[in-house]
Amino acid sequence: MYIVAGTSTPSTGGPLHVEDFWSDGRGPETHRVIWNATGTSIRAIEYLNPDWTDIDSDLRHVILERPQAVLITPEEVIGSDQLGDRYNELGPAAMFDLGRSAWLESFGQTHLANCRHIQLLFYDEVIDVLCEGVRCGKGRFTDEPGDEGRPA
């Protein structure tokens, strides 16, 4: 599992990468969502943290490790059940490991044994991903050898 930075214990879930991805009431601004060549699997998300404006120096990205499913919900229709109290109680965190959630468990489990439910709160949307882990990086996302972003 590639849940990096020691901000979450995989068995209990919790905030992830607070030093790289945070909220000041609303999360980072989505700059670009990167999909695989066929447009069927999310690979990465480029973003700017709150109050950051210079794309050349402030742009960051989240790489999703072996994603299996994604749900993108616009802020206009986000329900309170989807967010819970975690964003108020654990601010400035804006990325959470929700573990083996009911959403994850609702899918066939053949390819999901190593997956976690990761939730990212952005300024205008919430992105939920079932994947094996996440990594944060600086600058634009670039293809990495062996990191095709396809479901395993």
DSSP file (Angstrom, degrees, kcal/mol; ACC not computed):
  #  RESIDUE AA STRUCTURE BP1 BP2  ACC     N-H-->O    O-->H-N    N-H-->O    O-->H-N    TCO  KAPPA ALPHA  PHI   PSI    X-CA   Y-CA   Z-CA
    1    1 A M              0   0    0      0, 0.0   132,-0.2     0, 0.0   114,-0.1   0.000 360.0 360.0 360.0 141.9    0.0    0.0    0.0
    2    2 A Y        +     0   0    0    130,-0.7     2,-1.1    63,-0.1   132,-0.3  -0.136 360.0 139.5-110.1  35.9    1.3    3.5   -0.9
    3    3 A I        -     0   0    0    129,-0.2     3,-0.3   130,-0.2     2,-0.1  -0.721  40.7-170.3 -81.9 105.2   -0.4    5.6    1.8
    4    4 A V        +     0   0    0     -2,-1.1    13,-0.5   130,-1.0     3,-0.5  -0.440  46.3  47.3 -99.7 163.9    2.6    7.8    2.5
    5    5 A A  S    S-     0   0    0      1,-0.2    -1,-0.2    -2,-0.1    14,-0.1   0.382  95.4-103.6  90.5   1.3    3.5   10.4    5.0
    6    6 A G  S    S+     0   0    0     -3,-0.3    -1,-0.2     1,-0.1    -2,-0.1   0.709  86.1 122.6  63.6  20.9    2.5    8.6    8.2
    7    7 A T  S    S+     0   0    0     -3,-0.5     2,-0.3     1,-0.1    -1,-0.1   0.398  70.6  40.5 -96.5   4.1   -0.7   10.6    8.6
    8    8 A S        -     0   0    0     -5,-0.1     6,-0.1     6,-0.1    -2,-0.1  -0.997  67.3-140.6-147.7 144.9   -3.0    7.6    8.6
    9    9 A T  B >>  -A   13   0A   0      4,-0.7     4,-2.4    -2,-0.3     3,-1.7  -0.946  22.0-140.2-102.9 119.6   -3.0    4.1   10.0
   10   10 A P  T 34 S+     0   0    0      0, 0.0    -1,-0.1     0, 0.0     4,-0.1   0.758  98.4  57.3 -53.2 -28.5   -4.4    1.8    7.3
   11   11 A S  T 34 S+     0   0    0      1,-0.2    -3,-0.0     2,-0.1     0, 0.0   0.806 121.7  24.1 -75.0 -26.3   -6.3   -0.3    9.9
   12   12 A T  T <4 S-     0   0    0     -3,-1.7    -1,-0.2     1,-0.2    85,-0.0   0.567  96.8-144.9-113.9 -11.3   -8.2    2.7   11.3
   13   13 A G  B  <  +A    9   0A   0     -4,-2.4    -4,-0.7     1,-0.1    85,-0.2  -0.160  33.6 141.7  73.0-174.8   -8.2    5.2    8.4
   14   14 A G  E     -B   97   0B   0     83,-1.9    83,-2.9    -6,-0.1    85,-0.1  -0.851  50.4 -10.7 135.1-169.7   -8.0    8.9    8.9
   15   15 A P  E     -B   96   0B   0      0, 0.0     2,-0.4     0, 0.0    81,-0.2  -0.272  57.1-159.6 -65.3 147.0   -6.5   12.0    7.4
   16   16 A L        -     0   0    0     79,-2.8    78,-0.4     1,-0.1    79,-0.4  -0.968  60.8  -7.0-126.9 144.0   -3.8   11.7    4.7
   17   17 A H    >>  +     0   0    0    -13,-0.5     4,-2.3    -2,-0.4     3,-1.7   0.784  65.6 164.7  49.3  42.2   -1.1   14.0    3.4
   18   18 A V  T 34 S+     0   0    0      1,-0.3    -1,-0.1     2,-0.2     5,-0.0   0.817  73.4  57.6 -60.5 -30.6   -2.3   17.0    5.5
   19   19 A E  T 34 S+     0   0    0      1,-0.2    -1,-0.3   -14,-0.1     3,-0.1   0.671 118.7  30.7 -73.9 -15.7    1.0   18.8    4.8
   20   20 A D  T <4 S+     0   0    0     -3,-1.7     2,-0.4     1,-0.3    -2,-0.2   0.625 126.5  34.3-112.9 -20.8    0.5   18.5    1.0
   21   21 A F  S  < S+     0   0    0     -4,-2.3    73,-0.9    -5,-0.1    74,-0.3  -0.908  76.1 153.3-145.6 105.1   -3.3   18.6    0.6
   22   22 A W  B     -F   93   0C   0     -2,-0.4     2,-0.3    71,-0.2    71,-0.2  -0.812  31.3-133.3-138.2 173.3   -5.4   20.8    2.9
   23   23 A S        -     0   0    0     69,-2.7     4,-0.2    -2,-0.3    26,-0.0  -0.910   9.6-168.5-125.1 149.4   -8.6   22.8    3.4
   24   24 A D  S    S-     0   0    0      2,-1.8     3,-0.1    -2,-0.3    69,-0.0  -0.184  93.5 -49.6-122.0  38.7   -9.4   26.2    4.8
   25   25 A G  S    S+     0   0    0     62,-0.1     2,-0.3    67,-0.1    -2,-0.1  -0.254 141.8  40.7 117.3 -40.7  -13.1   25.5    4.9
   26   26 A R  S    S-     0   0    0      1,-0.1    -2,-1.8    -4,-0.0    97,-0.2  -0.962  92.4-113.8-130.6 152.5  -13.1   24.3    1.3
   27   27 A G        -     0   0    0     95,-0.7    95,-0.2    -2,-0.3    -4,-0.2   0.107  48.1 -54.0 -77.5-170.9  -10.5   22.1   -0.2
   28   28 A P        -     0   0    0      0, 0.0    95,-3.1     0, 0.0     2,-0.5  -0.142  58.7-103.6 -60.3 158.2   -7.9   22.7   -3.0
   29   29 A E  E     -G   48   0D   0     19,-2.8    19,-2.0    93,-0.2     2,-0.3  -0.756  33.3-123.6 -86.4 125.7   -9.0   23.9   -6.4
   30   30 A T  E     +G   47   0D   0     -2,-0.5    17,-0.3    17,-0.2     3,-0.1  -0.530  31.6 175.7 -68.3 128.2   -9.0   21.1   -9.0
   31   31 A H  E     -     0   0D   0     15,-2.9     2,-0.3     1,-0.3    16,-0.2   0.823  64.6 -13.2 -98.3 -46.2   -6.7   22.1  -11.9
   32   32 A R  E     -G   46   0D   0     14,-1.4    14,-3.3     2,-0.0     2,-0.5  -0.959  50.7-144.4-159.9 137.0   -6.9   18.9  -14.1
   33   33 A V  E     -G   45   0D   0     -2,-0.3     2,-0.5    12,-0.2    12,-0.2  -0.926  23.8-150.2-102.1 127.7   -8.1   15.3  -13.7
   34   34 A I  E     -G   44   0D   0     10,-3.0     9,-3.4    -2,-0.5    10,-1.5  -0.873  14.9-173.9-106.4 127.2   -5.8   12.9  -15.7
   35   35 A W  E     -G   42   0D   0     -2,-0.5     7,-0.2     7,-0.3   114,-0.0  -0.690  31.8 -93.7-111.1 164.3   -7.3    9.7  -17.1
   36   36 A N    >   -     0   0    0      5,-2.3     3,-1.6    -2,-0.2    -1,-0.2  -0.151  54.3 -86.3 -68.1 176.3   -5.6    6.8  -18.8
   37   37 A A  T 3  S+     0   0    0      1,-0.3    -1,-0.1     2,-0.1    -2,-0.0   0.778 130.1  45.7 -60.4 -29.7   -5.4    6.7  -22.7
   38   38 A T  T 3  S-     0   0    0      3,-0.1    -1,-0.3     0, 0.0    -2,-0.0   0.489 108.7-121.9 -93.3  -2.3   -8.9    5.2  -23.1
   39   39 A G  S <  S+     0   0    0     -3,-1.6    -2,-0.1     2,-0.2     3,-0.1   0.721  83.8 109.3  72.8  21.3  -10.5    7.5  -20.5
   40   40 A T  S    S+     0   0    0      1,-0.2     2,-0.4     2,-0.0    -3,-0.1   0.544  70.5  43.9-106.8  -9.3  -11.7    4.6  -18.4
   41   41 A S  S    S-     0   0    0     -5,-0.1    -5,-2.3    28,-0.0    -1,-0.2  -0.988  75.6-127.2-142.8 129.3   -9.4    4.9  -15.3
   42   42 A I  E     +G   35   0D   0     -2,-0.4    -7,-0.3    -7,-0.2     3,-0.1  -0.503  26.7 175.0 -71.7 139.6   -8.4    7.9  -13.3
   43   43 A R  E     -     0   0D   0     -9,-3.4    21,-2.5     1,-0.4     2,-0.3   0.760  56.6 -17.5-111.6 -45.2   -4.6    8.3  -12.9
   44   44 A A  E     -GH  34  63D   0    -10,-1.5   -10,-3.0    19,-0.2    -1,-0.4  -0.967  48.3-136.2-159.3 166.1   -3.9   11.6  -11.1
   45   45 A I  E     -GH  33  62D   0     17,-2.0    17,-2.3    -2,-0.3     2,-0.3  -0.990  13.8-150.7-135.1 125.0   -5.4   14.9  -10.1
   46   46 A E  E     +GH  32  61D   0    -14,-3.3   -15,-2.9    -2,-0.4   -14,-1.4  -0.744  29.4 164.1 -91.7 144.8   -3.6   18.2  -10.3
   47   47 A Y  E     -GH  30  60D   0     13,-2.6    13,-2.5    -2,-0.3     2,-0.4  -0.967  36.6-132.3-154.4 164.7   -4.6   20.9   -7.8
   48   48 A L  E     -G   29   0D   0    -19,-2.0   -19,-2.8    -2,-0.3    11,-0.1  -0.997  32.0-126.1-120.8 129.2   -3.8   24.2   -6.1
   49   49 A N    >   -     0   0    0     -2,-0.4     3,-2.1     9,-0.4   -26,-0.1  -0.279  49.6 -68.9 -66.8 160.2   -4.1   24.4   -2.3
   50   50 A P  T 3  S+     0   0    0      0, 0.0    -1,-0.2     0, 0.0     3,-0.1  -0.205 122.2  12.7 -52.8 139.7   -6.3   27.2   -0.9
   51   51 A D  T 3  S+     0   0    0      1,-0.2     2,-0.4    -3,-0.1    -2,-0.1   0.496  97.4 120.2  69.4   6.8   -4.8   30.7   -1.4
   52   52 A W    <   +     0   0    0     -3,-2.1    -1,-0.2     1,-0.1    -4,-0.1  -0.860  27.2 161.6 -98.5 137.1   -2.2   29.4   -3.9
   53   53 A T        +     0   0    0     -2,-0.4     2,-0.9    -3,-0.1    -1,-0.1   0.575  40.5  94.1-130.8 -16.5   -2.5   31.0   -7.3
   54   54 A D     >> -     0   0    0      1,-0.2     4,-3.6     2,-0.1     5,-0.5  -0.721  48.3-169.2 -91.6 104.0    0.8   30.5   -9.2
   55   55 A I  H  >5S+     0   0    0     -2,-0.9     4,-1.0     1,-0.2    -1,-0.2   0.862  84.6  57.4 -59.7 -36.1    0.4   27.4  -11.4
   56   56 A D  H  45S+     0   0    0      1,-0.2    -1,-0.2     2,-0.1    84,-0.1   0.870 125.2  16.7 -65.2 -37.0    4.1   27.4  -12.3
   57   57 A S  H  45S+     0   0    0     -3,-0.5    -2,-0.2    82,-0.1    -1,-0.2   0.680 129.8  44.1-109.2 -21.3    5.3   27.3   -8.6
   58   58 A D  H  <5S+     0   0    0     -4,-3.6    -9,-0.4    80,-0.1    -3,-0.2   0.613  76.6 118.5-102.7 -14.4    2.3   26.1   -6.6
   59   59 A L     << +     0   0    0     -4,-1.0    80,-3.2    -5,-0.5     2,-0.3  -0.270  37.7 176.6 -61.1 137.4    0.8   23.3   -8.7
   60   60 A R  E     -HI  47 138D   0    -13,-2.5   -13,-2.6    78,-0.3     2,-0.3  -0.829  12.1-150.5-130.7 169.7    0.7   19.9   -7.0
   61   61 A H  E     -HI  46 137D   0     76,-2.5    76,-2.7    -2,-0.3     2,-0.5  -0.993   9.9-144.9-145.5 154.3   -0.7   16.5   -7.9
   62   62 A V  E     -HI  45 136D   0    -17,-2.3   -17,-2.0    -2,-0.3     2,-0.5  -0.979  17.0-152.8-114.4 126.7   -2.1   13.3   -6.3
   63   63 A I  E     -HI  44 135D   0     72,-3.3    72,-1.9    -2,-0.5     2,-0.6  -0.884   8.7-145.5-100.3 129.9   -1.3   10.0   -7.9
   64   64 A L  E     - I   0 134D   0    -21,-2.5     2,-0.6    -2,-0.5    70,-0.2  -0.863  14.2-137.4 -99.4 118.3   -3.8    7.2   -7.4
   65   65 A E  E    S- I   0 133D   0     68,-3.0    67,-2.8    -2,-0.6    68,-0.8  -0.655  73.6 -24.4 -83.5 118.2   -2.2    3.8   -7.1
   66   66 A R  S    S-     0   0    0     -2,-0.6    -1,-0.3    65,-0.2    86,-0.2   0.921  82.5-157.4  47.2  60.8   -4.1    1.1   -9.0
   67   67 A P        +     0   0    0      0, 0.0    64,-0.3     0, 0.0    -1,-0.1  -0.358  22.3 177.0 -68.3 145.8   -7.5    2.7   -9.0
   68   68 A Q        +     0   0    0     62,-3.4     2,-0.3     1,-0.4    63,-0.2   0.660  64.9   8.3-118.6 -31.5  -10.6    0.5   -9.5
   69   69 A A  E     -C  130   0B   0     61,-1.1    61,-2.5     2,-0.0    -1,-0.4  -0.992  58.5-166.4-152.2 149.9  -13.5    2.9   -9.2
   70   70 A V  E     -C  129   0B   0     -2,-0.3     2,-0.4    59,-0.2    59,-0.2  -0.997   5.1-169.5-141.1 144.8  -14.1    6.6   -9.0
   71   71 A L  E     -C  128   0B   0     57,-2.6    57,-2.8    -2,-0.3     2,-0.6  -0.984   6.2-166.4-133.5 121.2  -17.1    8.9   -8.1
   72   72 A I  E     -C  127   0B   0     -2,-0.4    55,-0.2    55,-0.2    -2,-0.0  -0.946   8.0-172.0-111.6 118.5  -16.9   12.6   -8.7
   73   73 A T  E     -C  126   0B   0     53,-2.8    53,-2.3    -2,-0.6     5,-0.1  -0.943  20.1-130.9-115.3 119.5  -19.7   14.6   -6.9
   74   74 A P  E >   -C  125   0B   0      0, 0.0     3,-1.9     0, 0.0     4,-0.4  -0.356  25.9-116.0 -64.9 148.3  -20.2   18.3   -7.7
   75   75 A E  G >  S+     0   0    0     49,-2.6     3,-0.8     1,-0.3    50,-0.1   0.764 109.7  69.2 -59.3 -26.2  -20.5   20.5   -4.5
   76   76 A E  G 3  S+     0   0    0     48,-0.3    -1,-0.3     1,-0.2    49,-0.1   0.750 110.1  32.3 -64.6 -23.0  -24.1   21.4   -5.3
   77   77 A V  G <  S+     0   0    0     -3,-1.9     2,-0.3     2,-0.1    -1,-0.2   0.260  82.0 129.5-120.5  11.8  -25.3   17.9   -4.6
   78   78 A I    <   -     0   0    0     -3,-0.8     2,-0.2    -4,-0.4    -3,-0.0  -0.539  48.5-145.4 -69.0 127.0  -22.9   16.7   -1.9
   79   79 A G    >>  -     0   0    0     -2,-0.3     4,-1.0     1,-0.1     3,-0.8  -0.608  19.1-118.9 -92.5 155.1  -25.0   15.2    1.0
   80   80 A S  H 3> S+     0   0    0      1,-0.3     4,-2.9    -2,-0.2     3,-0.2   0.825 114.3  59.7 -62.4 -31.2  -24.0   15.5    4.6
   81   81 A D  H 34 S+     0   0    0      1,-0.2    -1,-0.3     2,-0.2     4,-0.1   0.832 100.1  57.1 -64.8 -30.8  -23.9   11.7    4.8
   82   82 A Q  H <4 S+     0   0    0     -3,-0.8    -1,-0.2     1,-0.2    -2,-0.2   0.852 119.2  28.6 -69.0 -34.1  -21.2   11.7    2.2
   83   83 A L  H >< S-     0   0    0     -4,-1.0     3,-0.6    -3,-0.2     4,-0.4   0.781  85.6-174.8 -97.8 -31.7  -18.9   14.0    4.2
   84   84 A G  T 3<  -     0   0    0     -4,-2.9     3,-0.2     1,-0.2     4,-0.1  -0.265  55.2 -58.7  63.1-158.3  -19.8   13.3    7.8
   85   85 A D  T >> S+     0   0    0      1,-0.2     4,-2.8     2,-0.1     3,-1.0   0.458 108.0 100.2 -96.9  -3.4  -18.2   15.4   10.5
   86   86 A R  H <> S+     0   0    0     -3,-0.6     4,-2.2     1,-0.3    -1,-0.2   0.810  78.7  53.5 -59.1 -33.5  -14.6   14.5    9.6
   87   87 A Y  H 34 S+     0   0    0     -4,-0.4    -1,-0.3    -3,-0.2     4,-0.1   0.800 115.6  40.2 -74.9 -26.4  -13.9   17.8    7.7
   88   88 A N  H <4 S+     0   0    0     -3,-1.0     3,-0.5    -4,-0.1    -2,-0.2   0.871 121.4  41.8 -82.1 -41.4  -15.1   19.9   10.7
   89   89 A E  H  < S+     0   0    0     -4,-2.8    -2,-0.2     1,-0.2    -3,-0.2   0.798 123.5  35.0 -77.9 -29.4  -13.5   17.8   13.4
   90   90 A L  S >< S-     0   0    0     -4,-2.2     3,-1.9    -5,-0.3    -1,-0.2   0.072  93.1-177.1-118.4  24.0  -10.1   17.1   11.7
   91   91 A G  T 3   +     0   0    0     -3,-0.5     3,-0.1     1,-0.3   -67,-0.1  -0.297  60.9  37.2 -59.1 147.7   -9.5   20.3    9.7
   92   92 A P  T 3  S+     0   0    0      0, 0.0   -69,-2.7     0, 0.0    -1,-0.3  -0.929  94.0 107.3 -90.0  17.2   -7.4   21.3    7.9
   93   93 A A  B <   +F   22   0C   0     -3,-1.9   -71,-0.2   -71,-0.2    -3,-0.1  -0.266  32.9 168.9 -58.0 139.8   -7.4   17.8    6.5
   94   94 A A        +     0   0    0    -73,-0.9    27,-3.3   -78,-0.4     2,-0.4   0.296  60.3  63.9-133.4   3.2   -9.0   17.4    3.1
   95   95 A M  E     - D   0 120B   0    -79,-0.4   -79,-2.8   -74,-0.3     2,-0.4  -0.998  64.1-176.6-132.3 129.2   -8.0   13.8    2.1
   96   96 A F  E     -BD  15 119B   0     23,-2.9    23,-2.8    -2,-0.4     2,-0.8  -0.965  28.7-139.2-131.6 143.3   -9.2   10.8    4.1
   97   97 A D  E     -BD  14 118B   0    -83,-2.9   -83,-1.9    -2,-0.4    21,-0.2  -0.895  19.7-176.8 -91.9 109.1   -8.6    7.1    4.1
   98   98 A L        -     0   0    0     19,-3.7    20,-0.2    -2,-0.8    -1,-0.1   0.325  26.3-152.4 -92.2   7.3  -12.1    5.7    4.8
   99   99 A G        -     0   0    0     18,-0.5    18,-2.0     1,-0.2     2,-1.5  -0.278  61.6  -6.5  66.9-140.0  -10.8    2.2    4.8
  100  100 A R  S    S-     0   0    0     16,-0.2    -1,-0.2    -3,-0.1    16,-0.1  -0.555  89.1-177.7 -92.0  68.4  -13.0   -0.7    3.9
  101  101 A S     >  -     0   0    0     -2,-1.5     4,-2.6     1,-0.1     5,-0.2  -0.027  43.2-105.2 -66.1 168.2  -16.1    1.4    3.6
  102  102 A A  H  > S+     0   0    0      2,-0.2     4,-1.0     1,-0.2    -1,-0.1   0.856 122.9  56.3 -61.9 -35.4  -19.7    0.2    2.8
  103  103 A W  H >4 S+     0   0    0      2,-0.2     3,-0.6     1,-0.2     4,-0.3   0.945 109.6  44.3 -62.3 -48.0  -19.2    1.7   -0.7
  104  104 A L  H >4 S+     0   0    0      1,-0.2     3,-1.6     2,-0.2    -2,-0.2   0.927 112.8  51.6 -61.4 -45.1  -16.0   -0.4   -1.3
  105  105 A E  H 3< S+     0   0    0     -4,-2.6    -1,-0.2     1,-0.3    -2,-0.2   0.667  95.6  71.2 -68.8 -15.4  -17.7   -3.5    0.1
  106  106 A S  T << S+     0   0    0     -4,-1.0    -1,-0.3    -3,-0.6     2,-0.2   0.607  90.1  76.2 -76.7  -9.7  -20.7   -3.0   -2.2
  107  107 A F  S <  S-     0   0    0     -3,-1.6     2,-0.1    -4,-0.3     5,-0.0  -0.571 101.3 -85.7 -95.5 160.6  -18.5   -4.0   -5.2
  108  108 A G        -     0   0    0     -2,-0.2     3,-0.4     1,-0.1    -1,-0.1  -0.465  40.1-143.7 -59.3 137.9  -17.4   -7.5   -6.3
  109  109 A Q    >   +     0   0    0      1,-0.2     3,-1.4    -2,-0.1     4,-0.5   0.397  68.7 106.7 -94.3   2.8  -14.2   -8.1   -4.3
  110  110 A T  T 3  S+     0   0    0      1,-0.3     3,-0.2     2,-0.2    -1,-0.2   0.863  97.3  21.6 -51.7 -43.4  -12.1  -10.0   -6.8
  111  111 A H  T 3  S+     0   0    0     -3,-0.4    -1,-0.3     1,-0.1     3,-0.2   0.229 113.1  74.0-109.2  13.1   -9.8   -7.1   -7.5
  112  112 A L    X   +     0   0    0     -3,-1.4     3,-1.5     1,-0.1    -2,-0.2   0.316  53.4 108.9-112.8   9.0  -10.3   -5.1   -4.3
  113  113 A A  T 3  S+     0   0    0     -4,-0.5    -1,-0.1     1,-0.3    -2,-0.1   0.846  91.5  35.1 -56.7 -36.8   -8.5   -7.0   -1.6
  114  114 A N  T 3  S+     0   0    0     -3,-0.2    -1,-0.3     2,-0.0     2,-0.1   0.331  99.1 111.0 -99.2   6.6   -5.7   -4.4   -1.3
  115  115 A C    <   -     0   0    0     -3,-1.5     2,-0.3    15,-0.1    17,-0.3  -0.461  44.3-167.3 -87.9 155.5   -7.9   -1.3   -2.0
  116  116 A R  E     - E   0 131B   0     15,-3.1    15,-2.0    -2,-0.1     2,-0.8  -0.891  30.3-111.3-127.6 159.1   -9.0    1.4    0.4
  117  117 A H  E     - E   0 130B   0    -18,-2.0   -19,-3.7    -2,-0.3     2,-0.5  -0.872  37.3-170.1 -93.4 112.3  -11.7    4.1    0.0
  118  118 A I  E     -DE  97 129B   0     11,-3.1    11,-2.9    -2,-0.8     2,-0.5  -0.900   3.1-164.0-105.8 130.7   -9.9    7.4   -0.4
  119  119 A Q  E     -DE  96 128B   0    -23,-2.8   -23,-2.9    -2,-0.5     2,-0.5  -0.969   2.7-168.4-119.5 129.3  -12.0   10.6   -0.3
  120  120 A L  E     -DE  95 127B   0      7,-2.7     7,-2.6    -2,-0.5     2,-0.7  -0.969  10.6-150.4-118.9 123.2  -10.6   14.0   -1.4
  121  121 A L  E     + E   0 126B   0    -27,-3.3     5,-0.2    -2,-0.5     2,-0.2  -0.838  21.8 179.7 -94.6 113.8  -12.5   17.2   -0.7
  122  122 A F        -     0   0    0      3,-2.9   -95,-0.7    -2,-0.7   -93,-0.2  -0.537  43.5 -97.9-102.9 174.8  -11.8   19.8   -3.4
  123  123 A Y  S    S+     0   0    0    -95,-3.1   -94,-0.2   -97,-0.2     3,-0.1   0.899 119.7  16.8 -60.2 -44.0  -13.2   23.3   -3.6
  124  124 A D  S    S+     0   0    0    -96,-0.3   -49,-2.6     1,-0.1     2,-0.3   0.353 129.2  23.2-115.6   4.5  -16.0   22.4   -6.0
  125  125 A E  E     -C   74   0B   0    -51,-0.3    -3,-2.9   -50,-0.1     2,-0.5  -0.992  60.3-127.7-161.2 162.1  -16.3   18.6   -5.8
  126  126 A V  E     -CE  73 121B   0    -53,-2.3   -53,-2.8    -2,-0.3     2,-0.5  -0.975  23.8-159.2-112.7 132.3  -15.6   15.5   -3.7
  127  127 A I  E     -CE  72 120B   0     -7,-2.6    -7,-2.7    -2,-0.5     2,-0.4  -0.962   4.8-168.4-116.7 120.1  -13.8   12.7   -5.4
  128  128 A D  E     -CE  71 119B   0    -57,-2.8   -57,-2.6    -2,-0.5     2,-0.4  -0.906  11.1-178.8-105.6 132.5  -14.1    9.2   -3.9
  129  129 A V  E     -CE  70 118B   0    -11,-2.9   -11,-3.1    -2,-0.4     2,-0.7  -0.994  26.1-147.3-135.3 136.8  -11.7    6.6   -5.2
  130  130 A L  E     +CE  69 117B   0    -61,-2.5   -62,-3.4    -2,-0.4   -61,-1.1  -0.926  50.0 131.9 -97.3 115.6  -11.2    2.9   -4.6
  131  131 A C  E     - E   0 116B   0    -15,-2.0   -15,-3.1    -2,-0.7   -65,-0.2  -0.926  67.6-106.1-155.4 173.8   -7.5    2.4   -4.9
  132  132 A E  S    S-     0   0    0    -67,-2.8  -130,-0.7    -2,-0.3     2,-0.3   0.604  88.4 -41.5 -87.1 -12.0   -4.4    0.8   -3.3
  133  133 A G  E     -I   65   0D   0    -68,-0.8   -68,-3.0  -132,-0.2     2,-0.3  -0.950  51.8-115.0 168.2 176.5   -2.9    4.1   -2.2
  134  134 A V  E     -I   64   0D   0   -132,-0.3  -130,-1.0    -2,-0.3     2,-0.3  -0.972  14.7-167.7-137.0 150.0   -2.1    7.7   -2.9
  135  135 A R  E     -I   63   0D   0    -72,-1.9   -72,-3.3    -2,-0.3     2,-0.3  -0.988  13.3-143.9-133.8 145.4    1.1    9.7   -3.4
  136  136 A C  E     +I   62   0D   0     -2,-0.3     2,-0.3   -74,-0.2   -74,-0.2  -0.844  21.6 176.2-108.1 147.8    1.4   13.5   -3.5
  137  137 A G  E     -I   61   0D   0    -76,-2.7   -76,-2.5    -2,-0.3     2,-0.3  -0.951  28.2-109.2-145.0 165.3    3.9   15.3   -5.7
  138  138 A K  E    S+I   60   0D   0     -2,-0.3   -78,-0.3   -78,-0.2   -79,-0.1  -0.717  76.3   3.9 -96.4 147.0    4.9   18.8   -6.7
  139  139 A G  S    S-     0   0    0    -80,-3.2    -2,-0.1    -2,-0.3     2,-0.1  -0.264 107.8 -17.3  82.3-168.3    4.3   20.3  -10.1
  140  140 A R  S    S-     0   0    0    -84,-0.1     2,-0.3     1,-0.1   -79,-0.1  -0.374  74.0-103.0 -70.8 150.4    2.5   18.8  -13.1
  141  141 A F        -     0   0    0    -81,-0.2     2,-0.4    -2,-0.1    -1,-0.1  -0.581  41.6-172.6 -70.8 133.6    1.8   15.1  -13.2
  142  142 A T        -     0   0    0     -2,-0.3     2,-0.0    -3,-0.1     0, 0.0  -0.966  32.7 -95.0-126.2 147.9    4.1   13.3  -15.6
  143  143 A D        -     0   0    0     -2,-0.4     5,-0.1     1,-0.1     0, 0.0  -0.332  37.6-152.0 -60.4 137.1    3.9    9.7  -16.6
  144  144 A E    >   -     0   0    0      3,-0.5     3,-2.5    -2,-0.0    -1,-0.1  -0.926  27.7 -99.7-111.5 136.8    6.1    7.4  -14.6
  145  145 A P  T 3  S+     0   0    0      0, 0.0     3,-0.0     0, 0.0    -1,-0.0  -0.310 109.8  10.3 -55.3 130.5    7.6    4.2  -16.0
  146  146 A G  T 3  S+     0   0    0      1,-0.1     2,-0.5     2,-0.0     3,-0.2   0.503 102.2 104.4  79.9   4.0    5.4    1.3  -14.9
  147  147 A D    <   +     0   0    0     -3,-2.5    -3,-0.5     1,-0.1    -1,-0.1  -0.597  32.4 153.5-116.2  69.1    2.7    3.6  -13.5
  148  148 A E        -     0   0    0     -2,-0.5    -1,-0.1    -5,-0.1    -5,-0.0   0.634  49.4-133.6 -75.1 -13.5    0.0    3.2  -16.1
  149  149 A G        +     0   0    0      1,-0.2  -113,-0.2    -3,-0.2    -1,-0.1   0.652  56.7 140.4  71.9  14.0   -2.8    4.0  -13.7
  150  150 A R        -     0   0    0      1,-0.1    -1,-0.2   -84,-0.1   -84,-0.1  -0.551  64.1 -91.2 -87.4 154.7   -4.8    1.1  -15.0
  151  151 A P              0   0    0      0, 0.0   -83,-0.1     0, 0.0    -1,-0.1  -0.388 360.0 360.0 -58.4 142.5   -6.9   -1.2  -12.7
  152  152 A A              0   0    0    -86,-0.2   -84,-0.1   -41,-0.2    -2,-0.0   0.477 360.0 360.0 -71.3 360.0   -4.8   -4.1  -11.6
